[in-house]
Amino acid sequence: MLKKILLISALIGIIFIGWYITNIGPVSQSKNLTIFVIPKGQPTRMILKRLQAEGIIKSAPAAEIYLFLTKQRGLFQAGSFKLSPAMPIPEITQVLKTGTLDVWITIPEGWRAEQIAGELIKQGLLENSSPDELNQLFRQSEGRLFPDTYLFAKDSSAEQIIEKMTNNFEEKTSAFGLQPSSLVLASLVEREAKHDADRPLVASVLKNRLKIGMALQVDATLQYAKASAAENNNWWGLVSPSDKNINSPYNTYKFPGLPPGPIANPGIEAVEAVLNPAETDYLYYVSEPNGITHYAKTLEEHNSNIAKYLQ
């Protein structure tokens, strides 16, 4: 009886090994390349199922066993890859770990052009470009470099990246009929508002000031003006009292009205806040270090908030 059990077990083992070896091999001899895209955050099991469905591997379960045995599960990179049915699973695994043709990059709301250019270089794009030349090029599209998650080809030029981001901006904002002045104001709101709920309120304050010809006095515009030659990539450094004397058209303490252009790249929420601001009589706001913002209608109330929350 024991011999029979051992024999059956051995037979099952041989059958399994044969199945496994066969199914981690290539699907065919066809070397036709397919572009296979892995979205950011997609689970390994889903990736393997897609590979099988697209005829690139024979068996998702066999591939999963291979990854488990070789301790390579969870090592696939997001991006796009050139694969063919002639590749066995070990070769495909190596490509998916290291051979991406593209890079996923997330650009947060409120970054200025130079930050975006710096992040692209950090992620391995535009490596042979001059940072100063890139900054100058990206600044030309300030405000329209739409914050989003992008899949960029590793060999993309700066112009191609800018075009992709600005096209995304046009697509996302076309329904709003956005005027240049509204885009500038949205960039101020994006930098000044600490939380989502603050955006319509900050937009209200700034619009109320513009209506009565009151200087905007937005610290973020000083940060933008003084950081044109930022050290250590500190593009949003602290503002000092002397900064209010900076001779720049972006100095909204010194010059009334809006600055001549956007100071950052706003998201949809900031744009919507400018187009649909809260209805208030507020003319002032001050934010605590913890991000809580307090609003006031008069200078007396504003000074009281400063004394209460910042001193």
N, C-alpha and C positions, 0 to 999 in steps of 0.2 A: 504493500500500500504506500509506504514511504517512498519507494523507488518511483512509483507511479506519479506521486505528487511532485517529486523532484523533476521528473521527466517533463511533466506538464508545465512546471514553472520555468524550466530551461527553454522549452518550446515557446512559451509566451515571451520570455526575455529576448530570444532570437528574433521573433516576429516584431517585437517593439523596436529593437535596435535597427532591424532592416527598414521598418517604417520611418524611424527617426532619421537615419542616414539618407534615405530617399527624399524625405520631405524638407531637409535643410539644403538640398542641392538646388541647382538652377531649374527654373520652370521649363526653359527651352534653350536652344542655341542662338536664338534671335538676339542680336546686339543692338536692336533699335532702342534708343534712349527715350525715356519718359521723364518729364519734369514732375517730381512728386513733392508736394508742399505739406509741411508739418506746421499747423498753427501753434501759436504760443500756448503752452499749458495743456496740450492734448495728451491724454493718458497713453501709455505704451500699448495697452491692449487694443485701444481704438486704432492706433497707428498700424498695428499688425493686421487687424481686420481689414483696413483699407488697402494695405499692400496685397493681401490675398484677393480682395474683390477686384483690384485693378490688374491682376494677373502677373504681379511682380514676384510674388513668392507662392509656393505651393500650399503651405499650411501655416495659419496663424498659431495654432497650438504647438506645432513643432518649433516654430520660431521662438515662442515664449519659453519653451523648455530649454532651448539653446541659450537664451539670455539668462535664464536662472542658473544653469550649470556653469556658465562662464562669468557670472556676476557682473553682467552688463545691463541689467534691467534699469530703466530710468535714465540712461545716459544719452538718449537721442536728443539732438539739437533741433530747435525750431528753425525753420527756413525752407528753402527749396533745394532739391537734390536731383542730379541726373542718375537715373537707375535703369537697368534693363533686365529682362527675364533671364538673361544668361548669367546673372550674378547669383552665386549661392548666398545663403543667409549670412555666413560669417563676413563675406565681402560687403554685403548690404549694410550690415551692422557697423562696420568701420566707416562707411560713407556717411551714414546717418549720425555718427558720433562726431565726425570731423570735417566732412566735405560739403558743408552748406554753401550754396551759391549766393545766398542772401542773408541779411541780418534783420532781425526784428528789433525795432527801436521805438520806445514810447517817449513822446515829447509832452511834458506836463503843461497845463495851462499857466500862462503868466511868464514863461521864459522869454528872454530877449534873444535877438538873432545870434549874438555871439555865444550864448549858452548852447543854443542848438548846434551851431557849427562845432563847438568844442565837444559836445556829446557824440556827434558823428565821427569825429576823429578818434575819440576814446573807444568807440565800438568797432574800429578797424576800417572805417570808410575814409575816402579822400586823404589817404596817408601821405601822398606826395605833394599835397597842396600847402601853400603858405597860409598859416593861420590868419595873418593880417589881411591877405587878399580874400580869404574866405569870409572873414568878418565883414569886410566892406561889401562883398557880393550879397551876403545874406541880409545885411541891413537894408538893402534896397527893397526888400519884400517884408520889412518889419510890419507886424500886425496881421499879415496874411499867411504866415507860416503856421497853418492850422494845427493845434495840439491834438494828437491822436497817436495810435499805434500803427507803425508803418513797416512794410516789408521792402527793404531796399536791396537791390543787387549790389554785390561787393564792388563791382566795377562801375557803379553809377558815378556820373560826373556831378559836380555841384549844381550845375544848371538843371540836370534831370531831377535831382532831389528837390530843388526849389519848385520846379514845375509841378511835381507830384503833390507837394504840400499846398501850393497856392491853388491848384485845381481842386483839391479837397476843400479848401476854404470857400471857393466859389460855389461848389456843389452844396455845401452845408448852409451857406448864408444867402443863396440866390433868392429864396422866397421872402427874405426880409427887406429887399430893396435898400440895403445898407449904404448910407452916405458916408463919405470919408470922415466927417466930423464925428459921426456916431461910432466909427471904428476907433478913432483916437480916444474918445471918452470911454469906450468899452475896455481899452487897454489900461486906463487909469483905474477903473472899477476892479478889474482883475487883480491888479497889484495891491489895491488898498483894502478890499473887502476880505475879512478874515474867515468868514464862513458863508455858505450858500445863502442863508437868510439875510446876510448883510448886503448882498449885491444890490437889490432894489433900493435899499435905504441909502447906501453910499451914492448910487446913481442919482437919487433924489436930491441929496445934499449938493452934489456937483452941478446938477442942472439948475437948482435954485440959485446958486451963486452966479452962474452964467447969466441968468435972467436979469439980475440986478447989477451986473457989471462988477461983481466982487471977485477979487483974486482967488483962484482955486486953492493955492497954497497946499499942493499935494507933495508930500515928501518923496513919493516914488519918482516924480519927475526930476527931483534933485539927484536922486540915486542914478537915474538914467544919464543925466548930464555929467555927473562927476566920474562915472565909470567908463567913459569913452576910452580911457587908457587904464583900465582896472588892473591892479596887481593881484597875482595869485588867483585870477578868475573870480574875484569877489565882486560880482556885478551888482550886488544890492547891499552895499555896505551901510553902516549906520550914518545918519545925517547929523551934522554938527551945526550950531548956530551960524558959523561963518559960511557954511555952504549956501545959505540963503542969499549970499552976495555973488554967487557964481554968475558970470556974464554969459548966459546961454539962453537961447529962445525956449529951451525946455524948462527954465526956471519959472515955475508958476507962482512963486512968491514975488518975483521981480517984474514979471510981464503978465498982464491980464489976459484972460481968454484961454483957449486951448493951446497946448504946445503944437508945433508945426507938423508932428506926425505921431504915430503910435509909439508907446514906450515898451511894449511887450506884445505877445501874441495871445489874445484872449480866446476863451472857449465860448461855446454857444450860450451858456448860462449868463455870462457877463454881457454878451450882445443883447440877449433878451431883457436883461435888467435895464439896460440903457433905453431900449425901445419901449419898455413898459415899467418905468420906475414907480416906486411907492409914492403915493400922494401925501406929502408931508410939508411942514414949514421949517424943517431942520436946515440949519446953515453950518453946523459944526458936528464933528465927531472926534472921538479919541478912543484908542484901543489899549486895553490893558495888556501886559506881557503875556497873559494866558489866552489872548485872542478875543476876549469879550469886548464889544464895542458899545460905547455910550454916545447918544446923540443929544443935541441941544439946539434950541431955537435962537437963543441970544448968547452974546459973548459972556455975559455974567454967568449963565448956566454952564457954558463950556468951561470957563475958568474954575467953576466949582467942581466939575467932573474931573478936571486935571488934578486939582488939589486932593480930591477924594480918592482917586484911583491910581494916580501916578506918583504921588509924593508921600 
